[in-house]
Amino acid sequence: MTTRNSNQIQSICRKLLNNEYSPVALQLSSIDEFQRFYSTFVNLTKNIPNVAFVNLETIVKAQFSDISPQHFDILTDKPLSEKDFSFAEKKTWYGANSNLQGFGQFLVSEIRENWQKIAPIFLLSFLLLALANSDTLYDIVATLLIQSGTVFLSVFLIFTVSQSHILHRDKSLFQSGILQKYYSDDRNVILMGILTIALTFFSQMLIENISNFTSSTNIDWVIIFGRLLKGLSASLVISLLFNTFFIVANYYLDRTRDVLERDLASELLHEDYQRFSKTT
């Protein structure tokens, strides 16, 4: 996208001041270009404009609310936050005001939070699988993991669709940035479910290769190392799947309750107000 020069920006600003605007949003390639529009308006009007921002993660929509209804779409390669627009002295910010967690950050933070629950599952599964050292058992475990992960993804997608139908009506959730956090967490959990299924395939292929290799050797330490490696591989996938379940149990049930109780609380407060207003 070509960046506008100073003359083009000044021409657009003068048209907007004359109430000449387009119903189509102006596409801007960077924050710097928007800042040049901001500075131009300051110079032309000798006033600080009021700017409204709506954060859509990869796009920030903006409007000089006391000048024109013209929309500006600020396109970015990375998520932006309110701090990135510190040059705007009078601004109203809607949506998430800080960068949302990426999948890597989300995965690390959730493992840190749930490690006390995951550790016993990992140790127990590792010991049982390493001691049994049964290819049949590993096949059963892989099948169960794939089935569990697939069912989880299906149910979770139905859950997110049903929740979205309720959430998109709540403007306050969007304005505060909570709705974007919900969608970001939904995406991360779905990616975690897909990762678990993918790792199950890779784990099973690794176990098959280790079994074929160890069956053709008589070296004791190689056989023992192969047994431990197979147990470790399967146990990691099992732990990751249970970590995904714990995330849903800890967070999404609370989210469902929050969404439902929010409306109920508003109704109760309104009823209480009406009850007292009738007595006055």
Salt bridges, closest charged atoms under 4 A:
GLU33 OE2 - ARG4 NH1 2.89
GLU57 OE1 - ARG187 NH2 3.90
ASP73 OD1 - LYS61 NZ 2.62
ASP135 OD1 - LYS230 NZ 3.57
ASP170 OD2 - ARG262 NE 3.81
ASP185 OD2 - LYS181 NZ 2.82
ASP186 OD1 - ARG255 NH1 3.12
ASP258 OD2 - ARG262 NH2 2.83
GLU261 OE1 - ARG257 NE 3.99
ASP272 OD1 - ARG275 NH2 2.49
